Amino acid sequence: MKIVYLYDQTTGEYQGEYEAQESPLAPDEFITPTYSTDVAPFAIPNGKYLKWSNNTWVATDDNRGIWYKPNGEIVDVNNVLQPIPNSWSRTAPEKQYTLAEKFDQVRVALQAAIDVKANTLGFTSGNALILYVGFVNPFQPLAQQFASWEVSVWVEALQYKDEVIAGTQPIVTPAEAVAMMPNYPL
């Protein structure tokens, strides 16, 4: 029995072991595939592949897998010979949000914080609590207080938004916007 090591004709990439067959016409001689060698490969380092080149195994960068272009487009590289431009990255680029998207994220966070406050007062949302403002009922005073507070949140948020648009204030994260909300009256 004789083990040889296969490699790809085009890329030279190691393809595994092969048990060569003894020649029926010449004992002690083995029939081996054209693209094989008796030289045993070494362990493949992380991020590399083994390549047969100039009668030796060479550890070569393995660029197969997912790559990201600067615009976020995904490229699935499955050929070890495909060149990788320097501008591509293994890490997805961070999404760049438009100012309108950032404003919407802040709006959603503020509304969620308002709803959480209403929930602590026993209501499912700020809108559910405010429904009690318009008619005489036991919850009307609480609803009026809550509505006044919610209005102050949105007035301040819109003023801040105008300042961001004017360039006099930086855009804030949703968490920062929630932290800037006026305190709920006790």
Phi and psi in degrees as GROMACS dihedral restraints (atoms count N, CA, C in turn):
[ dihedral_restraints ]
;  ai    aj    ak    al  type     phi  dphi    fc
    3     4     5     6     1  -137.5    20    10
    4     5     6     7     1   130.9    20    10
    6     7     8     9     1  -100.9    20    10
    7     8     9    10     1   131.8    20    10
    9    10    11    12     1  -122.1    20    10
   10    11    12    13     1   168.0    20    10
   12    13    14    15     1  -120.4    20    10
   13    14    15    16     1   121.3    20    10
   15    16    17    18     1   -85.0    20    10
   16    17    18    19     1   149.2    20    10
   18    19    20    21     1  -141.9    20    10
   19    20    21    22     1   154.9    20    10
   21    22    23    24     1   -70.8    20    10
   22    23    24    25     1   137.0    20    10
   24    25    26    27     1   -59.8    20    10
   25    26    27    28     1   -39.6    20    10
   27    28    29    30     1   -87.7    20    10
   28    29    30    31     1   -48.9    20    10
   30    31    32    33     1   -93.6    20    10
   31    32    33    34     1   -20.7    20    10
   33    34    35    36     1    79.6    20    10
   34    35    36    37     1     2.2    20    10
   36    37    38    39     1   -65.9    20    10
   37    38    39    40     1   136.3    20    10
   39    40    41    42     1   -58.2    20    10
   40    41    42    43     1   131.7    20    10
   42    43    44    45     1  -116.0    20    10
   43    44    45    46     1    -1.5    20    10
   45    46    47    48     1   117.7    20    10
   46    47    48    49     1  -178.6    20    10
   48    49    50    51     1   -88.0    20    10
   49    50    51    52     1   158.7    20    10
   51    52    53    54     1  -144.5    20    10
   52    53    54    55     1   132.9    20    10
   54    55    56    57     1   -88.4    20    10
   55    56    57    58     1   108.3    20    10
   57    58    59    60     1   -71.3    20    10
   58    59    60    61     1   144.5    20    10
   60    61    62    63     1   -93.1    20    10
   61    62    63    64     1   141.4    20    10
   63    64    65    66     1   -70.9    20    10
   64    65    66    67     1   138.7    20    10
   66    67    68    69     1   -69.1    20    10
   67    68    69    70     1   129.1    20    10
   69    70    71    72     1   -69.9    20    10
   70    71    72    73     1   -19.1    20    10
   72    73    74    75     1   -93.9    20    10
   73    74    75    76     1   -20.8    20    10
   75    76    77    78     1  -139.0    20    10
   76    77    78    79     1    95.2    20    10
   78    79    80    81     1   -56.4    20    10
   79    80    81    82     1   147.4    20    10
   81    82    83    84     1    69.2    20    10
   82    83    84    85     1     7.5    20    10
   84    85    86    87     1  -112.8    20    10
   85    86    87    88     1   145.7    20    10
   87    88    89    90     1  -119.7    20    10
   88    89    90    91     1   145.3    20    10
   90    91    92    93     1   -89.8    20    10
   91    92    93    94     1   118.4    20    10
   93    94    95    96     1  -120.4    20    10
   94    95    96    97     1   148.9    20    10
   96    97    98    99     1   -63.0    20    10
   97    98    99   100     1   154.9    20    10
   99   100   101   102     1   -57.9    20    10
  100   101   102   103     1   -45.0    20    10
  102   103   104   105     1  -100.2    20    10
  103   104   105   106     1    71.1    20    10
  105   106   107   108     1  -148.4    20    10
  106   107   108   109     1   164.8    20    10
  108   109   110   111     1  -144.7    20    10
  109   110   111   112     1   157.2    20    10
  111   112   113   114     1   -82.2    20    10
  112   113   114   115     1   -15.0    20    10
  114   115   116   117     1   -74.8    20    10
  115   116   117   118     1   119.4    20    10
  117   118   119   120     1   -72.0    20    10
  118   119   120   121     1   137.7    20    10
  120   121   122   123     1   -75.9    20    10
  121   122   123   124     1   160.8    20    10
  123   124   125   126     1   -97.8    20    10
  124   125   126   127     1   173.0    20    10
  126   127   128   129     1   -61.0    20    10
  127   128   129   130     1   140.2    20    10
  129   130   131   132     1   -83.9    20    10
  130   131   132   133     1   118.7    20    10
  132   133   134   135     1   -67.0    20    10
  133   134   135   136     1   154.0    20    10
  135   136   137   138     1   -56.6    20    10
  136   137   138   139     1   137.9    20    10
  138   139   140   141     1    77.1    20    10
  139   140   141   142     1    10.0    20    10
  141   142   143   144     1  -125.7    20    10
  142   143   144   145     1   167.6    20    10
  144   145   146   147     1  -134.4    20    10
  145   146   147   148     1   155.0    20    10
  147   148   149   150     1   -90.5    20    10
  148   149   150   151     1   137.0    20    10
  150   151   152   153     1  -131.0    20    10
  151   152   153   154     1   133.1    20    10
  153   154   155   156     1   -84.3    20    10
  154   155   156   157     1   118.1    20    10
  156   157   158   159     1  -149.3    20    10
  157   158   159   160     1   128.4    20    10
  159   160   161   162     1    52.7    20    10
  160   161   162   163     1    45.3    20    10
  162   163   164   165     1    63.7    20    10
  163   164   165   166     1    30.4    20    10
  165   166   167   168     1  -153.5    20    10
  166   167   168   169     1   158.7    20    10
  168   169   170   171     1   -85.0    20    10
  169   170   171   172     1   136.6    20    10
  171   172   173   174     1  -127.1    20    10
  172   173   174   175     1   131.3    20    10
  174   175   176   177     1   -80.7    20    10
  175   176   177   178     1   121.0    20    10
  177   178   179   180     1  -123.8    20    10
  178   179   180   181     1   145.2    20    10
  180   181   182   183     1   -55.1    20    10
  181   182   183   184     1   131.5    20    10
  183   184   185   186     1  -101.1    20    10
  184   185   186   187     1   104.2    20    10
  186   187   188   189     1   -95.0    20    10
  187   188   189   190     1    10.8    20    10
  189   190   191   192     1   -70.7    20    10
  190   191   192   193     1   151.5    20    10
  192   193   194   195     1   122.6    20    10
  193   194   195   196     1  -163.3    20    10
  195   196   197   198     1   -87.0    20    10
  196   197   198   199     1   132.0    20    10
  198   199   200   201     1  -127.6    20    10
  199   200   201   202     1   156.3    20    10
  201   202   203   204     1  -122.1    20    10
  202   203   204   205     1   130.4    20    10
  204   205   206   207     1   -76.6    20    10
  205   206   207   208     1   161.4    20    10
  207   208   209   210     1   -55.9    20    10
  208   209   210   211     1   -28.4    20    10
  210   211   212   213     1   -83.2    20    10
  211   212   213   214     1     2.8    20    10
  213   214   215   216     1    93.1    20    10
  214   215   216   217     1    -6.8    20    10
  216   217   218   219     1   -62.9    20    10
  217   218   219   220     1   136.2    20    10
  219   220   221   222     1   -91.7    20    10
  220   221   222   223     1   135.4    20    10
  222   223   224   225     1  -124.6    20    10
  223   224   225   226     1   125.3    20    10
  225   226   227   228     1   -98.9    20    10
  226   227   228   229     1   104.5    20    10
  228   229   230   231     1   -88.6    20    10
  229   230   231   232     1   123.0    20    10
  231   232   233   234     1  -125.7    20    10
  232   233   234   235     1    11.7    20    10
  234   235   236   237     1  -123.5    20    10
  235   236   237   238     1   124.5    20    10
  237   238   239   240     1   -65.2    20    10
  238   239   240   241     1   -17.7    20    10
  240   241   242   243     1   -90.5    20    10
  241   242   243   244     1    -7.5    20    10
  243   244   245   246     1   -68.7    20    10
  244   245   246   247     1   124.6    20    10
  246   247   248   249     1   -71.0    20    10
  247   248   249   250     1   145.3    20    10
  249   250   251   252     1  -111.6    20    10
  250   251   252   253     1   115.1    20    10
  252   253   254   255     1   -61.1    20    10
  253   254   255   256     1   148.7    20    10
  255   256   257   258     1   -61.1    20    10
  256   257   258   259     1   -24.0    20    10
  258   259   260   261     1   -78.1    20    10
  259   260   261   262     1   -13.3    20    10
  261   262   263   264     1   -80.3    20    10
  262   263   264   265     1   155.0    20    10
  264   265   266   267     1  -138.9    20    10
  265   266   267   268     1   153.8    20    10
  267   268   269   270     1   -79.3    20    10
  268   269   270   271     1   -14.1    20    10
  270   271   272   273     1  -104.2    20    10
  271   272   273   274     1   132.2    20    10
  273   274   275   276     1   -63.1    20    10
  274   275   276   277     1   135.9    20    10
  276   277   278   279     1   -66.3    20    10
  277   278   279   280     1   145.6    20    10
  279   280   281   282     1   -67.3    20    10
  280   281   282   283     1   133.4    20    10
  282   283   284   285     1   -63.3    20    10
  283   284   285   286     1   133.4    20    10
  285   286   287   288     1   -96.9    20    10
  286   287   288   289     1   112.6    20    10
  288   289   290   291     1   -85.4    20    10
  289   290   291   292     1   144.5    20    10
  291   292   293   294     1   -72.4    20    10
  292   293   294   295     1   164.1    20    10
  294   295   296   297     1   -61.3    20    10
  295   296   297   298     1   -38.4    20    10
  297   298   299   300     1   -63.3    20    10
  298   299   300   301     1   -40.1    20    10
  300   301   302   303     1   -66.1    20    10
  301   302   303   304     1   -38.0    20    10
  303   304   305   306     1   -66.5    20    10
  304   305   306   307     1   -41.7    20    10
  306   307   308   309     1   -60.8    20    10
  307   308   309   310     1   -40.9    20    10
  309   310   311   312     1   -66.1    20    10
  310   311   312   313     1   -38.1    20    10
  312   313   314   315     1   -62.3    20    10
  313   314   315   316     1   -40.8    20    10
  315   316   317   318     1   -65.1    20    10
  316   317   318   319     1   -43.4    20    10
  318   319   320   321     1   -59.6    20    10
  319   320   321   322     1   -45.0    20    10
  321   322   323   324     1   -63.0    20    10
  322   323   324   325     1   -42.2    20    10
  324   325   326   327     1   -65.9    20    10
  325   326   327   328     1   -40.9    20    10
  327   328   329   330     1   -64.4    20    10
  328   329   330   331     1   -43.4    20    10
  330   331   332   333     1   -64.2    20    10
  331   332   333   334     1   -38.8    20    10
  333   334   335   336     1   -63.0    20    10
  334   335   336   337     1   -41.1    20    10
  336   337   338   339     1   -66.1    20    10
  337   338   339   340     1   -38.4    20    10
  339   340   341   342     1   -62.6    20    10
  340   341   342   343     1   -44.3    20    10
  342   343   344   345     1   -65.7    20    10
  343   344   345   346     1   -35.8    20    10
  345   346   347   348     1   -63.1    20    10
  346   347   348   349     1   -43.2    20    10
  348   349   350   351     1   -61.7    20    10
  349   350   351   352     1   -43.7    20    10
  351   352   353   354     1   -61.7    20    10
  352   353   354   355     1   -37.2    20    10
  354   355   356   357     1   -64.1    20    10
  355   356   357   358     1   -38.2    20    10
  357   358   359   360     1   -67.0    20    10
  358   359   360   361     1   -20.9    20    10
  360   361   362   363     1   -91.6    20    10
  361   362   363   364     1     1.3    20    10
  363   364   365   366     1   100.1    20    10
  364   365   366   367     1    12.3    20    10
  366   367   368   369     1  -118.6    20    10
  367   368   369   370     1   155.1    20    10
  369   370   371   372     1   -72.8    20    10
  370   371   372   373     1   -26.8    20    10
  372   373   374   375     1  -161.3    20    10
  373   374   375   376     1   169.7    20    10
  375   376   377   378     1   -62.2    20    10
  376   377   378   379     1   -40.6    20    10
  378   379   380   381     1   -63.1    20    10
  379   380   381   382     1   -39.0    20    10
  381   382   383   384     1   -63.2    20    10
  382   383   384   385     1   -39.3    20    10
  384   385   386   387     1   -70.4    20    10
  385   386   387   388     1   -41.2    20    10
  387   388   389   390     1   -66.3    20    10
  388   389   390   391     1   -22.7    20    10
  390   391   392   393     1   -57.1    20    10
  391   392   393   394     1   -26.0    20    10
  393   394   395   396     1   -80.6    20    10
  394   395   396   397     1    -2.2    20    10
  396   397   398   399     1   -70.0    20    10
  397   398   399   400     1   -37.7    20    10
  399   400   401   402     1   -81.0    20    10
  400   401   402   403     1    -1.2    20    10
  402   403   404   405     1  -150.5    20    10
  403   404   405   406     1   160.5    20    10
  405   406   407   408     1   -70.9    20    10
  406   407   408   409     1   125.1    20    10
  408   409   410   411     1  -166.3    20    10
  409   410   411   412     1   166.1    20    10
  411   412   413   414     1   -63.8    20    10
  412   413   414   415     1   -22.1    20    10
  414   415   416   417     1   -94.5    20    10
  415   416   417   418     1    -2.5    20    10
  417   418   419   420     1   -58.1    20    10
  418   419   420   421     1   -47.4    20    10
  420   421   422   423     1   -59.6    20    10
  421   422   423   424     1   -42.7    20    10
  423   424   425   426     1   -63.6    20    10
  424   425   426   427     1   -42.8    20    10
  426   427   428   429     1   -63.8    20    10
  427   428   429   430     1   -39.4    20    10
  429   430   431   432     1   -65.5    20    10
  430   431   432   433     1   -43.0    20    10
  432   433   434   435     1   -62.6    20    10
  433   434   435   436     1   -44.6    20    10
  435   436   437   438     1   -63.6    20    10
  436   437   438   439     1   -44.5    20    10
  438   439   440   441     1   -61.6    20    10
  439   440   441   442     1   -41.9    20    10
  441   442   443   444     1   -61.3    20    10
  442   443   444   445     1   -42.5    20    10
  444   445   446   447     1   -65.0    20    10
  445   446   447   448     1   -45.7    20    10
  447   448   449   450     1   -61.2    20    10
  448   449   450   451     1   -41.2    20    10
  450   451   452   453     1   -59.8    20    10
  451   452   453   454     1   -41.4    20    10
  453   454   455   456     1   -64.0    20    10
  454   455   456   457     1   -34.4    20    10
  456   457   458   459     1   -61.6    20    10
  457   458   459   460     1   -49.6    20    10
  459   460   461   462     1   -70.2    20    10
  460   461   462   463     1   -35.5    20    10
  462   463   464   465     1   -62.8    20    10
  463   464   465   466     1   -47.3    20    10
  465   466   467   468     1   -64.2    20    10
  466   467   468   469     1   -39.4    20    10
  468   469   470   471     1   -63.2    20    10
  469   470   471   472     1   -43.0    20    10
  471   472   473   474     1   -68.8    20    10
  472   473   474   475     1   -36.8    20    10
  474   475   476   477     1   -62.8    20    10
  475   476   477   478     1   -44.0    20    10
  477   478   479   480     1   -64.3    20    10
  478   479   480   481     1   -40.8    20    10
  480   481   482   483     1   -59.0    20    10
  481   482   483   484     1   -44.2    20    10
  483   484   485   486     1   -60.4    20    10
  484   485   486   487     1   -38.0    20    10
  486   487   488   489     1   -68.8    20    10
  487   488   489   490     1   -36.5    20    10
  489   490   491   492     1   -63.4    20    10
  490   491   492   493     1   -46.8    20    10
  492   493   494   495     1   -61.7    20    10
  493   494   495   496     1   -37.1    20    10
  495   496   497   498     1   -74.2    20    10
  496   497   498   499     1   -13.6    20    10
  498   499   500   501     1    87.4    20    10
  499   500   501   502     1    11.7    20    10
  501   502   503   504     1   -95.6    20    10
  502   503   504   505     1   -11.0    20    10
  504   505   506   507     1  -135.7    20    10
  505   506   507   508     1   149.2    20    10
  507   508   509   510     1   -80.8    20    10
  508   509   510   511     1   154.1    20    10
  510   511   512   513     1   -67.6    20    10
  511   512   513   514     1   142.0    20    10
  513   514   515   516     1  -108.4    20    10
  514   515   516   517     1   160.3    20    10
  516   517   518   519     1   -75.3    20    10
  517   518   519   520     1   162.6    20    10
  519   520   521   522     1   -55.7    20    10
  520   521   522   523     1   -41.7    20    10
  522   523   524   525     1   -64.6    20    10
  523   524   525   526     1   -39.7    20    10
  525   526   527   528     1   -65.6    20    10
  526   527   528   529     1   -39.0    20    10
  528   529   530   531     1   -63.2    20    10
  529   530   531   532     1   -42.6    20    10
  531   532   533   534     1   -62.9    20    10
  532   533   534   535     1   -39.5    20    10
  534   535   536   537     1   -66.3    20    10
  535   536   537   538     1   -23.5    20    10
  537   538   539   540     1   -87.5    20    10
  538   539   540   541     1    -4.8    20    10
  540   541   542   543     1   -60.0    20    10
  541   542   543   544     1   144.2    20    10
  543   544   545   546     1   -60.8    20    10
  544   545   546   547     1   147.0    20    10
  546   547   548   549     1   -67.4    20    10
  547   548   549   550     1   143.7    20    10
  549   550   551   552     1   -73.8    20    10
  550   551   552   553     1   133.4    20    10
  552   553   554   555     1   -66.0    20    10
  553   554   555   556     1   142.5    20    10
